[in-house]
Amino acid sequence: MLWADRIAGEIRDTRTPQGGKSFLIRDEKTLSGRVHVGSMRGVAIHGLMAEVLSEYGIPNTFQFELNDFDPFDSIPGYLDADTFREHLGKPLYAVPSPEAGFKNYTEYFGDEFVQVHKKAGFVPSYYRATELYQSGKMDALIKTALERASNIRRILQEVSGSVKDESWLPVSVVCQMCGKMMTTRAYDYDGETVGYSCDRSPDECMPCGHSGRVAPWKGTTKLFWKVDWAAKWVAQGVDIEGGGKDHSTRGGSRDVANHICREVFGAEPPFDIPYEFFLVGGKKMSSSKGRGSSAKDMGDLFPPELFRLALIGKDIREQIDVDPSGESVPRLYDWYDELAEGVRAGAADDRTRLYALCELPKNRAALSAPWQMRFREVAFIVQMAHLSLAGEAARVKRQALTEEETRALEVRARYAKFWLATYAPEEFKYELQEEMPEVSLSNIQKKALAVLADYLQASERTGEEIHLRLHEMKTEIPIQPKELFQAIYRIFLNRDSGPKAGWFLAGLPRDFVIKRLKEAVE
């Protein structure tokens, strides 16, 4: 059973909605900069839960928080440090946008992230953390947390080993003087106000030294992360919310939040869905490091159904690793094509179920699986100006393409060109040599090329026929296939590797191929 059906079935069989009618599914992301593609795994898991539960006839709502109320604690490497340094320590919503046209920093990066959601077909209901706090919806929970601060300190020590002194309070105050929240320390609650000092100096963030008291309601303070997480579950009546592996370890954020939810707020935590990381080239990197690692970069790299496959194709207990500059891109296309082949064959299993879930929900009712040329072949052909992509595809398929197949081919060609221009390694880039390059061939290689020229001159040959003939030569000449293929690639592409040689030669003008082969053996 596919992981999505397994988990949705468990929710259906073991849980009832807090509100009695509809499950509330929630996820969030702090908008501290350009969002890493790893955060899209949470979006996809929660979004797919919403889709599958809806298929089961179970009402649900998927809410996504664009968190704009954490402190601006570091300047991403792609922004000008001198421009943003003065804003360090402020709430994210108080930091200006890097570009004109957006209300603030979080609106700018949030809009980019939301567009990636839409492309992948996930359409939650959005809200911002400031809406929760400034509306007063968190006030009762802030009051409870302050009144039971000693319980929270005990939980932090017992569950995670974090020791807080007796004056510590679970809120971060926005300084009334300088507007920073990362520099403040709350130390006293009298039932109405919180005493605080703006005297902490983390990293480059400078405090103003102000001390005062503030009524901790309607956005003047924010609960610290693990308390905040539990409070949001209670404030919104969250039924289902998972988290990444880093949050789900024993003593981790989820464990602490669960205890706070039960022992401080008297509520049951949501159904948990712990999941593994999404890696880029084997690394869990931030978006400021490594081209291709942001959600937008990865979303731009694939059509929606391939992007969804990258996000949901593996079980949530398995890591996902996509390297835009490596083999994982063509391999992902191959995987998708294998799933489609099963659909065309009439199979009904987890693989065909996965294929269906990769489709955008609006397209799922009229599911189809058109034949497609392999991505590797498309990526080669679009680099050969003399070749017709549609013609070559029809030759591989051995019949004319349907309108749907033609449209799919055009989309795949567009993404192949983008990949070649941005991330593809050199081994996938080919340039047909108009003139004979300077190469050094052995006598055995020249003999094989001469035999091949005679074979091609006798009549028109298909790619498969040339492929078989090349392999026959290893006993006739004799020559190892690798030596022969290298000779072919050197004289046509001026490199030691290339696409399938038989089909490559069949796609070139016959007279040009014969002339080049004869020229090589002279």
KOLMI-352049 format. One record per residue (C-alpha): residue number from 0; residue in three letters; x, y, z. Coordinates in Angstrom, 1 decimal. Layout:
<recs>
[NUM,ALA,[X,Y,Z]]
...
</recs>
This chain:
<recs>
[0,MET,[0.0,0.0,0.0]]
[1,LEU,[1.3,3.4,-0.9]]
[2,TRP,[2.4,5.5,2.1]]
[3,ALA,[-0.3,8.1,1.5]]
[4,ASP,[-3.1,5.6,1.6]]
[5,ARG,[-1.6,3.8,4.6]]
[6,ILE,[-1.5,7.0,6.7]]
[7,ALA,[-4.9,8.3,5.5]]
[8,GLY,[-6.4,4.9,6.4]]
[9,GLU,[-4.8,5.1,9.9]]
[10,ILE,[-6.2,8.6,10.4]]
[11,ARG,[-9.7,7.5,9.2]]
[12,ASP,[-9.7,4.5,11.5]]
[13,THR,[-8.2,6.0,14.7]]
[14,ARG,[-9.1,9.7,14.7]]
[15,THR,[-12.2,11.9,14.8]]
[16,PRO,[-12.0,15.6,14.0]]
[17,GLN,[-11.9,17.9,17.1]]
[18,GLY,[-14.6,20.0,15.6]]
[19,GLY,[-16.7,16.9,15.0]]
[20,LYS,[-17.1,17.5,11.2]]
[21,SER,[-13.9,18.2,9.4]]
[22,PHE,[-10.2,17.4,10.0]]
[23,LEU,[-7.8,20.4,10.1]]
[24,ILE,[-4.4,19.7,8.6]]
[25,ARG,[-1.7,22.3,9.2]]
[26,ASP,[1.9,23.0,8.2]]
[27,GLU,[4.0,26.1,8.4]]
[28,LYS,[7.3,27.7,7.2]]
[29,THR,[9.2,30.6,8.7]]
[30,LEU,[10.0,33.0,5.9]]
[31,SER,[13.6,33.8,6.9]]
[32,GLY,[14.7,34.0,3.2]]
[33,ARG,[14.3,32.0,0.0]]
[34,VAL,[12.7,28.8,1.0]]
[35,HIS,[14.7,25.5,0.6]]
[36,VAL,[13.1,22.8,-1.5]]
[37,GLY,[13.2,20.6,1.7]]
[38,SER,[10.3,22.6,3.0]]
[39,MET,[8.2,21.4,0.0]]
[40,ARG,[8.2,17.9,1.3]]
[41,GLY,[6.1,19.0,4.3]]
[42,VAL,[3.8,20.9,1.9]]
[43,ALA,[3.5,17.8,-0.3]]
[44,ILE,[2.8,15.3,2.6]]
[45,HIS,[0.2,17.5,4.2]]
[46,GLY,[-1.3,18.4,0.8]]
[47,LEU,[-1.5,14.8,-0.3]]
[48,MET,[-3.1,13.8,3.0]]
[49,ALA,[-5.8,16.4,2.2]]
[50,GLU,[-6.3,15.1,-1.3]]
[51,VAL,[-6.5,11.4,-0.3]]
[52,LEU,[-8.8,12.0,2.7]]
[53,SER,[-11.1,13.9,0.3]]
[54,GLU,[-11.0,10.9,-2.1]]
[55,TYR,[-12.2,8.8,0.9]]
[56,GLY,[-15.1,11.2,1.4]]
[57,ILE,[-13.6,12.6,4.6]]
[58,PRO,[-14.0,16.4,5.0]]
[59,ASN,[-10.8,18.3,5.7]]
[60,THR,[-9.1,21.7,5.5]]
[61,PHE,[-5.4,22.2,4.8]]
[62,GLN,[-4.1,25.4,6.4]]
[63,PHE,[-0.6,26.7,5.8]]
[64,GLU,[1.1,29.3,8.0]]
[65,LEU,[3.4,31.8,6.4]]
[66,ASN,[5.4,32.5,9.6]]
[67,ASP,[6.2,36.2,9.6]]
[68,PHE,[6.7,36.6,13.4]]
[69,ASP,[10.1,35.0,14.1]]
[70,PRO,[13.2,37.2,14.5]]
[71,PHE,[15.3,38.1,11.6]]
[72,ASP,[18.4,36.3,12.9]]
[73,SER,[20.7,36.2,10.0]]
[74,ILE,[21.2,37.8,6.5]]
[75,PRO,[21.2,35.3,3.6]]
[76,GLY,[24.3,35.4,1.4]]
[77,TYR,[22.3,36.5,-1.6]]
[78,LEU,[21.3,39.8,0.1]]
[79,ASP,[23.3,42.9,0.7]]
[80,ALA,[24.5,42.7,4.3]]
[81,ASP,[25.0,46.5,4.7]]
[82,THR,[21.4,47.1,3.7]]
[83,PHE,[19.9,44.6,6.1]]
[84,ARG,[22.2,44.6,9.1]]
[85,GLU,[20.2,47.3,10.9]]
[86,HIS,[17.2,45.1,10.8]]
[87,LEU,[18.7,42.1,12.6]]
[88,GLY,[16.7,41.1,15.6]]
[89,LYS,[13.4,42.6,14.4]]
[90,PRO,[10.3,40.5,13.7]]
[91,LEU,[10.4,39.3,10.1]]
[92,TYR,[7.3,41.3,9.2]]
[93,ALA,[9.2,44.5,10.2]]
[94,VAL,[12.0,43.9,7.7]]
[95,PRO,[11.7,45.6,4.3]]
[96,SER,[11.3,43.6,1.1]]
[97,PRO,[14.4,43.0,-1.0]]
[98,GLU,[12.5,44.3,-4.0]]
[99,ALA,[9.8,47.0,-4.5]]
[100,GLY,[6.2,45.9,-4.8]]
[101,PHE,[5.9,43.9,-1.6]]
[102,LYS,[4.7,45.0,1.8]]
[103,ASN,[7.7,43.5,3.6]]
[104,TYR,[10.4,40.8,3.6]]
[105,THR,[8.1,37.9,4.3]]
[106,GLU,[5.6,38.9,1.7]]
[107,TYR,[8.4,38.9,-0.9]]
[108,PHE,[9.7,35.4,-0.1]]
[109,GLY,[6.2,34.1,0.8]]
[110,ASP,[4.9,35.0,-2.6]]
[111,GLU,[7.7,33.0,-4.3]]
[112,PHE,[7.0,30.0,-2.1]]
[113,VAL,[3.2,30.1,-2.7]]
[114,GLN,[3.8,30.1,-6.5]]
[115,VAL,[5.8,26.9,-6.1]]
[116,HIS,[2.9,25.3,-4.1]]
[117,LYS,[0.5,26.3,-6.9]]
[118,LYS,[2.7,24.8,-9.6]]
[119,ALA,[2.8,21.5,-7.7]]
[120,GLY,[-1.0,21.5,-7.3]]
[121,PHE,[-1.1,22.0,-3.5]]
[122,VAL,[-3.6,24.8,-2.6]]
[123,PRO,[-3.9,25.2,1.2]]
[124,SER,[-5.7,28.1,2.9]]
[125,TYR,[-3.0,30.6,3.9]]
[126,TYR,[-2.7,32.7,7.0]]
[127,ARG,[0.2,34.6,8.7]]
[128,ALA,[1.5,34.2,12.2]]
[129,THR,[0.9,37.9,12.8]]
[130,GLU,[-2.8,37.4,12.1]]
[131,LEU,[-3.0,34.8,15.0]]
[132,TYR,[-1.1,37.0,17.5]]
[133,GLN,[-2.3,40.5,16.6]]
[134,SER,[-6.0,39.4,16.5]]
[135,GLY,[-5.7,38.2,20.1]]
[136,LYS,[-6.4,34.6,19.3]]
[137,MET,[-3.2,33.6,21.1]]
[138,ASP,[-3.8,35.8,24.2]]
[139,ALA,[-5.4,33.2,26.4]]
[140,LEU,[-2.7,30.7,25.6]]
[141,ILE,[0.0,33.3,26.3]]
[142,LYS,[-1.6,33.9,29.6]]
[143,THR,[-1.7,30.2,30.5]]
[144,ALA,[2.0,29.8,29.4]]
[145,LEU,[3.1,32.7,31.6]]
[146,GLU,[1.1,31.4,34.5]]
[147,ARG,[2.6,28.0,34.1]]
[148,ALA,[6.1,29.0,33.2]]
[149,SER,[7.5,26.8,35.9]]
[150,ASN,[5.8,23.7,34.3]]
[151,ILE,[7.3,24.6,31.0]]
[152,ARG,[10.8,25.0,32.5]]
[153,ARG,[10.4,21.6,34.1]]
[154,ILE,[9.3,20.0,30.8]]
[155,LEU,[12.2,21.6,28.9]]
[156,GLN,[14.6,20.1,31.4]]
[157,GLU,[13.0,16.7,31.7]]
[158,VAL,[12.3,16.1,28.0]]
[159,SER,[15.1,17.9,26.2]]
[160,GLY,[17.7,18.6,28.9]]
[161,SER,[17.4,22.4,28.4]]
[162,VAL,[17.8,24.2,31.8]]
[163,LYS,[16.2,27.6,32.3]]
[164,ASP,[16.7,29.9,35.4]]
[165,GLU,[13.7,30.6,37.6]]
[166,SER,[13.1,34.1,36.0]]
[167,TRP,[12.9,32.7,32.5]]
[168,LEU,[9.5,33.3,30.8]]
[169,PRO,[8.4,31.5,27.5]]
[170,VAL,[7.8,34.7,25.6]]
[171,SER,[9.9,37.0,23.4]]
[172,VAL,[9.0,40.7,23.8]]
[173,VAL,[9.2,43.1,20.9]]
[174,CYS,[11.1,46.1,22.4]]
[175,GLN,[9.0,49.2,22.6]]
[176,MET,[12.0,51.4,21.9]]
[177,CYS,[14.0,49.7,19.1]]
[178,GLY,[11.5,47.2,17.7]]
[179,LYS,[13.8,44.2,18.1]]
[180,MET,[12.7,40.9,19.7]]
[181,MET,[15.9,38.8,19.5]]
[182,THR,[17.7,41.2,22.0]]
[183,THR,[15.0,41.2,24.7]]
[184,ARG,[14.8,39.1,27.9]]
[185,ALA,[11.4,38.7,29.7]]
[186,TYR,[11.8,38.1,33.4]]
[187,ASP,[8.7,39.0,35.3]]
[188,TYR,[4.9,38.5,34.9]]
[189,ASP,[2.5,40.2,37.3]]
[190,GLY,[-0.7,38.9,35.8]]
[191,GLU,[-1.1,41.9,33.6]]
[192,THR,[2.3,42.9,32.2]]
[193,VAL,[5.7,41.4,31.5]]
[194,GLY,[8.9,43.0,32.6]]
[195,TYR,[11.7,42.9,30.1]]
[196,SER,[15.1,44.3,29.2]]
[197,CYS,[16.6,44.8,25.8]]
[198,ASP,[20.1,43.8,26.8]]
[199,ARG,[21.0,40.6,24.9]]
[200,SER,[23.6,40.7,22.1]]
[201,PRO,[23.4,37.6,19.9]]
[202,ASP,[25.8,37.6,17.0]]
[203,GLU,[25.8,41.1,15.2]]
[204,CYS,[22.4,42.1,16.8]]
[205,MET,[22.8,45.1,19.0]]
[206,PRO,[20.4,45.8,21.9]]
[207,CYS,[19.2,49.3,22.7]]
[208,GLY,[19.4,48.9,26.5]]
[209,HIS,[15.7,49.8,27.2]]
[210,SER,[13.9,48.2,30.1]]
[211,GLY,[10.2,48.4,30.7]]
[212,ARG,[6.9,46.5,31.1]]
[213,VAL,[4.4,45.6,28.4]]
[214,ALA,[1.0,43.9,28.3]]
[215,PRO,[1.9,40.7,26.5]]
[216,TRP,[-1.2,40.6,24.2]]
[217,LYS,[-2.1,41.2,20.6]]
[218,GLY,[1.4,40.8,19.1]]
[219,THR,[3.5,42.6,21.6]]
[220,THR,[5.1,39.3,22.5]]
[221,LYS,[5.5,35.9,20.9]]
[222,LEU,[5.8,32.5,22.5]]
[223,PHE,[9.1,30.7,22.0]]
[224,TRP,[9.1,28.1,19.3]]
[225,LYS,[8.2,24.8,21.1]]
[226,VAL,[5.6,26.5,23.3]]
[227,ASP,[4.3,28.4,20.2]]
[228,TRP,[3.9,25.2,18.2]]
[229,ALA,[1.8,23.6,20.9]]
[230,ALA,[-0.2,26.8,21.4]]
[231,LYS,[-1.1,27.0,17.7]]
[232,TRP,[-2.4,23.4,17.7]]
[233,VAL,[-4.8,24.4,20.5]]
[234,ALA,[-5.7,27.8,19.2]]
[235,GLN,[-6.7,26.4,15.8]]
[236,GLY,[-7.9,22.9,16.7]]
[237,VAL,[-5.3,21.2,14.6]]
[238,ASP,[-6.0,17.5,14.0]]
[239,ILE,[-3.1,16.5,11.7]]
[240,GLU,[0.4,17.9,11.6]]
[241,GLY,[3.7,16.2,10.9]]
[242,GLY,[7.3,17.4,11.0]]
[243,GLY,[10.7,16.6,9.7]]
[244,LYS,[13.1,14.1,11.1]]
[245,ASP,[15.0,16.8,12.9]]
[246,HIS,[11.9,17.7,15.0]]
[247,SER,[10.8,14.1,15.6]]
[248,THR,[13.7,12.7,17.6]]
[249,ARG,[13.3,11.8,21.2]]
[250,GLY,[13.7,15.1,23.2]]
[251,GLY,[13.3,17.1,20.0]]
[252,SER,[10.9,19.9,19.2]]
[253,ARG,[7.9,17.6,18.6]]
[254,ASP,[8.4,15.7,21.8]]
[255,VAL,[8.6,18.9,23.9]]
[256,ALA,[5.6,20.4,22.1]]
[257,ASN,[3.6,17.2,22.8]]
[258,HIS,[4.3,17.4,26.5]]
[259,ILE,[3.5,21.1,26.7]]
[260,CYS,[0.3,20.6,24.7]]
[261,ARG,[-0.9,18.0,27.2]]
[262,GLU,[0.5,19.2,30.5]]
[263,VAL,[0.3,23.0,30.1]]
[264,PHE,[-2.7,23.5,27.7]]
[265,GLY,[-4.6,20.3,28.6]]
[266,ALA,[-5.1,19.2,25.0]]
[267,GLU,[-4.1,16.2,22.9]]
[268,PRO,[-1.5,16.8,20.2]]
[269,PRO,[-2.4,16.4,16.5]]
[270,PHE,[-1.8,13.1,14.6]]
[271,ASP,[1.9,13.1,13.8]]
[272,ILE,[3.5,12.3,10.4]]
[273,PRO,[7.3,12.3,10.9]]
[274,TYR,[9.2,12.4,7.6]]
[275,GLU,[12.8,12.2,6.3]]
[276,PHE,[14.7,15.0,4.6]]
[277,PHE,[14.7,16.2,1.0]]
[278,LEU,[18.4,16.5,0.1]]
[279,VAL,[20.0,18.3,-2.8]]
[280,GLY,[23.1,16.5,-4.1]]
[281,GLY,[23.3,14.5,-0.8]]
[282,LYS,[23.3,17.6,1.4]]
[283,LYS,[20.6,19.2,3.6]]
[284,MET,[21.7,22.7,2.7]]
[285,SER,[20.2,26.1,3.2]]
[286,SER,[18.9,28.0,0.2]]
[287,SER,[21.7,30.5,0.4]]
[288,LYS,[24.2,27.7,-0.3]]
[289,GLY,[24.1,25.7,-3.5]]
[290,ARG,[22.4,26.7,-6.7]]
[291,GLY,[19.3,24.7,-7.4]]
[292,SER,[18.5,24.1,-3.7]]
[293,SER,[15.5,26.5,-3.4]]
[294,ALA,[11.9,25.5,-3.8]]
[295,LYS,[11.6,27.8,-6.8]]
[296,ASP,[14.8,26.4,-8.4]]
[297,MET,[13.5,22.8,-8.1]]
[298,GLY,[10.0,23.8,-9.2]]
[299,ASP,[11.4,25.5,-12.3]]
[300,LEU,[13.3,22.4,-13.2]]
[301,PHE,[10.4,20.0,-13.7]]
[302,PRO,[6.9,20.0,-15.0]]
[303,PRO,[4.3,19.6,-12.3]]
[304,GLU,[3.8,15.8,-12.4]]
[305,LEU,[7.6,15.2,-12.3]]
[306,PHE,[8.0,17.7,-9.4]]
[307,ARG,[5.2,15.9,-7.5]]
[308,LEU,[6.9,12.6,-8.2]]
[309,ALA,[10.1,13.9,-6.7]]
[310,LEU,[8.2,15.0,-3.6]]
[311,ILE,[5.8,12.1,-3.0]]
[312,GLY,[7.4,9.2,-4.8]]
[313,LYS,[9.4,7.8,-1.9]]
[314,ASP,[8.0,6.6,1.4]]
[315,ILE,[8.1,9.3,4.0]]
[316,ARG,[10.6,7.2,6.0]]
[317,GLU,[13.1,7.5,3.1]]
[318,GLN,[15.3,10.4,2.2]]
[319,ILE,[14.8,12.1,-1.1]]
[320,ASP,[17.9,13.2,-2.9]]
[321,VAL,[17.8,15.2,-6.2]]
[322,ASP,[21.0,16.7,-7.7]]
[323,PRO,[20.0,19.1,-10.5]]
[324,SER,[23.5,18.8,-11.9]]
[325,GLY,[23.7,15.0,-12.0]]
[326,GLU,[22.0,11.8,-13.2]]
[327,SER,[19.0,12.2,-10.8]]
[328,VAL,[17.1,14.4,-13.3]]
[329,PRO,[17.0,11.9,-16.2]]
[330,ARG,[16.5,9.1,-13.7]]
[331,LEU,[13.4,10.8,-12.3]]
[332,TYR,[12.0,11.0,-15.9]]
[333,ASP,[12.8,7.4,-16.4]]
[334,TRP,[10.9,6.5,-13.2]]
[335,TYR,[7.9,8.5,-14.3]]
[336,ASP,[7.9,6.8,-17.7]]
[337,GLU,[8.0,3.4,-16.1]]
[338,LEU,[5.0,4.3,-14.0]]
[339,ALA,[3.2,5.4,-17.2]]
[340,GLU,[4.0,2.2,-18.9]]
[341,GLY,[2.3,0.3,-16.2]]
[342,VAL,[-0.8,2.5,-16.6]]
[343,ARG,[-0.9,1.8,-20.4]]
[344,ALA,[-0.5,-1.9,-19.7]]
[345,GLY,[-3.7,-1.8,-17.5]]
[346,ALA,[-2.0,-2.6,-14.2]]
[347,ALA,[-3.6,-1.6,-10.9]]
[348,ASP,[-1.0,-1.5,-8.2]]
[349,ASP,[0.9,1.0,-6.0]]
[350,ARG,[2.9,2.1,-9.0]]
[351,THR,[-0.1,3.1,-11.0]]
[352,ARG,[-1.6,4.7,-7.9]]
[353,LEU,[1.5,6.7,-7.5]]
[354,TYR,[1.3,7.8,-11.2]]
[355,ALA,[-2.3,9.0,-10.6]]
[356,LEU,[-1.3,11.0,-7.5]]
[357,CYS,[1.5,12.7,-9.5]]
[358,GLU,[-1.2,14.2,-11.7]]
[359,LEU,[-2.6,17.5,-10.6]]
[360,PRO,[-6.0,16.9,-8.8]]
[361,LYS,[-7.9,18.8,-11.5]]
[362,ASN,[-6.5,16.4,-14.2]]
[363,ARG,[-6.9,13.1,-12.3]]
[364,ALA,[-10.4,12.3,-13.3]]
[365,ALA,[-9.4,12.0,-17.0]]
[366,LEU,[-6.1,10.2,-16.3]]
[367,SER,[-4.0,9.3,-19.3]]
[368,ALA,[-0.5,8.0,-19.8]]
[369,PRO,[0.7,9.1,-23.2]]
[370,TRP,[3.8,7.5,-24.7]]
[371,GLN,[6.9,9.7,-24.3]]
[372,MET,[10.4,9.7,-25.7]]
[373,ARG,[13.0,9.2,-23.0]]
[374,PHE,[14.3,12.4,-21.5]]
[375,ARG,[17.9,11.5,-22.3]]
[376,GLU,[17.1,11.1,-26.0]]
[377,VAL,[15.1,14.3,-26.0]]
[378,ALA,[18.0,16.2,-24.3]]
[379,PHE,[20.3,14.9,-27.1]]
[380,ILE,[18.1,15.6,-30.0]]
[381,VAL,[17.3,19.2,-29.0]]
[382,GLN,[21.0,19.9,-29.3]]
[383,MET,[21.2,18.6,-32.9]]
[384,ALA,[19.9,21.4,-35.2]]
[385,HIS,[19.6,19.1,-38.2]]
[386,LEU,[17.2,16.6,-36.4]]
[387,SER,[13.5,16.9,-36.2]]
[388,LEU,[12.4,16.0,-32.6]]
[389,ALA,[8.9,15.0,-33.7]]
[390,GLY,[10.3,13.0,-36.5]]
[391,GLU,[12.8,11.2,-34.4]]
[392,ALA,[10.2,10.5,-31.7]]
[393,ALA,[7.9,8.9,-34.3]]
[394,ARG,[10.8,6.8,-35.6]]
[395,VAL,[11.5,5.5,-32.0]]
[396,LYS,[7.8,4.9,-31.4]]
[397,ARG,[7.5,3.4,-34.9]]
[398,GLN,[4.3,5.2,-35.6]]
[399,ALA,[3.0,8.7,-35.7]]
[400,LEU,[2.5,10.6,-32.4]]
[401,THR,[-1.0,11.5,-31.2]]
[402,GLU,[-1.8,15.1,-30.4]]
[403,GLU,[-1.5,14.4,-26.7]]
[404,GLU,[1.9,12.7,-27.3]]
[405,THR,[3.1,15.7,-29.4]]
[406,ARG,[2.1,18.1,-26.6]]
[407,ALA,[3.9,16.0,-24.0]]
[408,LEU,[7.0,15.9,-26.2]]
[409,GLU,[7.0,19.7,-26.6]]
[410,VAL,[6.8,20.1,-22.8]]
[411,ARG,[9.6,17.6,-22.2]]
[412,ALA,[11.8,19.4,-24.8]]
[413,ARG,[11.2,22.7,-23.1]]
[414,TYR,[12.3,21.4,-19.8]]
[415,ALA,[15.3,19.5,-21.3]]
[416,LYS,[16.5,22.7,-22.9]]
[417,PHE,[16.2,24.5,-19.6]]
[418,TRP,[18.1,21.8,-17.8]]
[419,LEU,[20.9,21.8,-20.4]]
[420,ALA,[21.2,25.6,-20.1]]
[421,THR,[21.3,25.7,-16.3]]
[422,TYR,[22.4,22.5,-14.5]]
[423,ALA,[23.2,19.6,-16.8]]
[424,PRO,[26.7,18.2,-16.5]]
[425,GLU,[29.0,18.3,-19.5]]
[426,GLU,[28.5,14.6,-20.2]]
[427,PHE,[25.0,15.5,-21.4]]
[428,LYS,[26.0,18.3,-23.6]]
[429,TYR,[26.8,17.5,-27.3]]
[430,GLU,[28.0,19.6,-30.2]]
[431,LEU,[28.1,17.9,-33.6]]
[432,GLN,[31.5,18.7,-35.2]]
[433,GLU,[31.0,20.2,-38.6]]
[434,GLU,[34.6,19.5,-39.5]]
[435,MET,[36.7,16.5,-38.7]]
[436,PRO,[38.4,17.1,-35.3]]
[437,GLU,[42.0,16.2,-34.6]]
[438,VAL,[41.8,12.7,-33.2]]
[439,SER,[44.3,9.8,-32.8]]
[440,LEU,[42.8,6.5,-33.8]]
[441,SER,[44.3,3.0,-33.6]]
[442,ASN,[44.6,0.8,-36.6]]
[443,ILE,[41.9,-1.5,-35.2]]
[444,GLN,[39.6,1.5,-34.7]]
[445,LYS,[40.2,2.7,-38.3]]
[446,LYS,[39.5,-0.8,-39.6]]
[447,ALA,[36.2,-1.0,-37.8]]
[448,LEU,[35.1,2.5,-39.0]]
[449,ALA,[35.9,1.4,-42.6]]
[450,VAL,[33.7,-1.7,-42.2]]
[451,LEU,[31.0,0.5,-40.8]]
[452,ALA,[31.2,2.9,-43.7]]
[453,ASP,[30.8,0.0,-46.2]]
[454,TYR,[27.8,-1.3,-44.2]]
[455,LEU,[26.0,2.1,-44.2]]
[456,GLN,[26.8,2.7,-47.9]]
[457,ALA,[25.0,-0.5,-48.9]]
[458,SER,[21.5,0.8,-47.9]]
[459,GLU,[19.5,2.9,-45.5]]
[460,ARG,[19.8,1.5,-41.9]]
[461,THR,[17.7,1.9,-38.8]]
[462,GLY,[19.2,2.8,-35.4]]
[463,GLU,[18.5,-0.8,-34.2]]
[464,GLU,[20.2,-2.3,-37.3]]
[465,ILE,[23.3,-0.1,-36.8]]
[466,HIS,[23.3,-1.0,-33.1]]
[467,LEU,[23.3,-4.7,-33.8]]
[468,ARG,[26.0,-4.3,-36.5]]
[469,LEU,[28.3,-2.4,-34.1]]
[470,HIS,[28.1,-5.2,-31.6]]
[471,GLU,[28.7,-7.9,-34.2]]
[472,MET,[32.0,-6.3,-35.0]]
[473,LYS,[33.6,-7.3,-31.7]]
[474,THR,[34.0,-10.8,-33.1]]
[475,GLU,[34.7,-10.0,-36.7]]
[476,ILE,[37.4,-7.3,-36.5]]
[477,PRO,[37.8,-8.1,-33.4]]
[478,ILE,[37.4,-4.9,-31.4]]
[479,GLN,[35.9,-4.1,-28.0]]
[480,PRO,[32.6,-2.2,-28.3]]
[481,LYS,[34.0,0.5,-26.0]]
[482,GLU,[36.9,1.2,-28.4]]
[483,LEU,[34.6,1.4,-31.4]]
[484,PHE,[32.1,3.7,-29.6]]
[485,GLN,[34.9,6.0,-28.5]]
[486,ALA,[36.1,6.3,-32.1]]
[487,ILE,[32.6,7.2,-33.3]]
[488,TYR,[32.1,9.8,-30.6]]
[489,ARG,[35.5,11.3,-31.2]]
[490,ILE,[35.1,11.9,-34.9]]
[491,PHE,[31.5,13.2,-34.6]]
[492,LEU,[31.4,14.9,-31.2]]
[493,ASN,[35.1,15.3,-30.3]]
[494,ARG,[34.6,13.5,-27.0]]
[495,ASP,[34.8,9.9,-25.6]]
[496,SER,[31.2,9.4,-24.7]]
[497,GLY,[27.8,10.1,-26.1]]
[498,PRO,[24.2,8.8,-26.8]]
[499,LYS,[23.4,5.4,-28.1]]
[500,ALA,[25.7,5.1,-31.1]]
[501,GLY,[23.3,3.2,-33.5]]
[502,TRP,[20.4,5.7,-33.1]]
[503,PHE,[22.8,8.6,-33.1]]
[504,LEU,[24.3,7.6,-36.5]]
[505,ALA,[20.8,6.8,-37.9]]
[506,GLY,[19.6,10.3,-37.0]]
[507,LEU,[22.4,12.0,-38.9]]
[508,PRO,[22.4,12.6,-42.7]]
[509,ARG,[23.6,9.4,-44.3]]
[510,ASP,[26.0,11.0,-46.8]]
[511,PHE,[27.5,13.1,-44.0]]
[512,VAL,[28.1,10.0,-41.8]]
[513,ILE,[29.7,8.0,-44.6]]
[514,LYS,[32.0,10.9,-45.6]]
[515,ARG,[33.1,11.4,-42.0]]
[516,LEU,[33.8,7.7,-41.5]]
[517,LYS,[36.0,7.6,-44.7]]
[518,GLU,[37.8,10.7,-43.7]]
[519,ALA,[38.6,9.2,-40.4]]
[520,VAL,[40.3,6.1,-41.9]]
[521,GLU,[42.4,8.0,-44.5]]
</recs>
